[in-house]
Amino acid sequence: MTATKIKLESFGPENYASLISWVESEEALMQFAGPLFKFPLTAEQLHVSLSDKNRIAYRVVDSKTGLGIGHAEIYLSEGSAKIGRILIGDKEQRGNGLGKQVVDRLLDIAFNKPGILYVELNVFAWNLGALMCYQKAGFTINPDKTYERKIKDKTWTAVNMSLYKAKYEKIKAN
């Protein structure tokens, strides 16, 4: 069986229903988007978030079938970008390296924007699969930058990770 290859396409209102269907719980929403949204995720919340001109949202598409299998975003700031809200919505596709493909595509896009010197992201410390994915892409943990998020009766710690353009260019050259 050939591994799934992905491409990123523009995400718009026509894709809201798929994304909403993939976020099945308050915990899943927190993992996906942090504290910005309230469960259940709605089209209105997505519309407000995506109306920010600095936020670029993508539909993750299976290159072979053309089916949407996930979501990802880039948020542009002066000199930097944040990647996040990465979700492989099709549970059958999770754990197959698609996240790394998504991250690599997001990094290519971000670092090709003028003036972007580094890319950062936040990830929950317990999400070992995501942490390993980001480390494979070249990200390193910023030990002095953590966040706590309350979810029901639990506290989740998020760590910040970054990748500088010089390191990204070395990785791409190899």
C-alpha positions in Angstrom: 0.0 0.0 0.0 1.3 3.4 -1.0 1.5 6.0 1.8 -0.9 8.8 1.5 0.5 12.1 0.2 -1.2 15.3 1.1 -1.5 18.8 -0.4 -2.8 22.0 1.2 -5.7 23.8 -0.3 -7.5 27.0 0.7 -10.0 26.4 3.6 -13.3 28.3 3.3 -16.9 28.2 4.6 -17.7 25.2 2.4 -15.2 23.2 4.6 -16.6 24.3 8.0 -18.9 21.3 8.4 -16.1 18.7 7.9 -13.9 20.4 10.4 -16.7 20.8 13.0 -17.6 17.1 12.6 -14.0 16.1 13.5 -14.0 18.0 16.8 -16.2 15.7 18.9 -15.5 16.9 22.4 -14.4 19.8 24.6 -11.0 18.1 25.1 -10.6 17.6 21.3 -11.4 21.2 20.7 -8.9 22.4 23.3 -6.2 20.1 21.8 -7.0 21.4 18.3 -7.4 25.1 19.0 -6.5 26.0 22.5 -8.8 28.2 24.5 -10.1 30.5 21.8 -13.1 28.5 20.9 -16.0 27.2 23.0 -17.4 23.7 22.5 -19.3 22.8 20.4 -17.3 24.4 17.6 -19.6 26.4 15.3 -19.4 28.0 11.8 -19.8 31.4 13.5 -16.6 30.8 15.6 -14.7 29.7 12.6 -15.9 32.7 10.6 -14.8 35.2 13.3 -11.4 33.5 13.6 -10.7 33.2 9.9 -11.7 36.8 9.3 -8.4 37.8 10.7 -6.3 38.8 7.7 -3.1 37.4 9.3 -4.6 33.9 9.6 -4.3 31.6 6.7 -6.3 28.3 6.9 -5.8 25.2 4.8 -7.7 22.1 4.1 -5.5 19.1 4.2 -6.3 17.0 1.1 -5.4 13.4 0.2 -3.6 14.0 -3.1 -4.8 10.7 -4.6 -8.5 10.9 -3.7 -9.0 14.6 -3.5 -10.8 14.1 -0.2 -10.4 16.5 2.7 -8.7 14.7 5.6 -7.6 17.5 7.9 -7.0 21.1 8.7 -4.0 23.4 9.4 -3.3 27.1 9.9 -0.6 29.7 9.7 -0.8 33.0 11.7 1.5 35.7 10.4 3.1 38.3 12.7 5.9 40.8 12.1 9.0 38.7 11.6 7.5 35.4 12.6 4.7 33.0 12.0 2.8 30.5 14.2 1.6 27.2 12.9 -1.2 25.4 14.5 -4.7 24.0 14.6 -3.3 21.0 12.8 -5.7 18.2 12.8 -5.9 15.0 10.8 -9.6 14.6 11.0 -9.9 11.2 9.4 -9.0 9.0 12.4 -8.0 6.1 10.0 -5.2 8.4 8.7 -3.7 9.4 12.0 -0.3 8.0 13.1 0.8 7.5 9.5 3.2 10.5 9.1 0.7 12.9 7.6 1.2 15.4 10.4 4.9 15.7 9.4 3.9 16.3 5.8 1.5 19.0 6.9 4.1 20.7 9.1 6.7 20.5 6.3 4.2 22.2 3.9 3.3 24.9 6.4 7.0 25.6 7.0 7.7 25.9 3.3 4.8 28.4 3.0 5.7 30.4 6.1 9.4 30.7 5.4 8.7 31.8 1.8 6.8 34.8 3.1 9.0 37.9 3.2 10.5 38.8 6.5 9.7 35.6 8.4 12.7 34.8 10.6 11.2 32.0 12.7 8.1 29.9 13.2 6.7 28.8 16.5 3.9 26.7 17.8 2.3 25.5 21.1 1.6 21.9 21.8 0.4 20.1 24.9 3.2 18.4 26.8 1.3 15.1 27.0 0.9 15.0 23.2 4.1 13.0 22.6 3.3 12.1 19.0 2.9 15.7 18.1 6.0 16.7 20.0 8.1 14.1 18.2 6.6 15.2 14.8 7.6 18.8 15.5 11.1 17.8 16.7 11.6 15.7 13.5 10.7 18.9 11.5 13.5 20.8 13.4 11.6 22.5 16.2 13.1 22.8 19.6 11.3 23.4 22.9 11.5 26.8 24.5 11.7 25.8 28.2 10.9 29.2 29.6 7.7 29.5 27.6 4.8 27.3 28.9 1.1 27.9 29.3 -1.5 26.2 31.5 -5.0 25.5 30.1 -7.9 24.4 32.2 -10.1 21.7 30.7 -12.9 20.4 32.9 -11.2 19.3 36.1 -7.7 19.0 34.6 -4.9 21.4 33.9 -2.9 20.8 30.7 0.5 22.3 30.2 1.4 23.6 26.7 5.0 24.0 25.6 6.2 26.5 23.0 8.5 25.3 20.2 10.3 27.3 17.6 12.3 26.9 14.4 14.6 29.6 13.0 14.9 30.1 9.3 18.7 29.4 9.2 18.1 25.9 10.8 15.1 25.3 8.4 17.3 26.1 5.4 20.0 23.7 6.6 17.4 20.9 7.1 16.0 21.6 3.6 19.5 21.5 2.0 20.2 18.0 3.4 
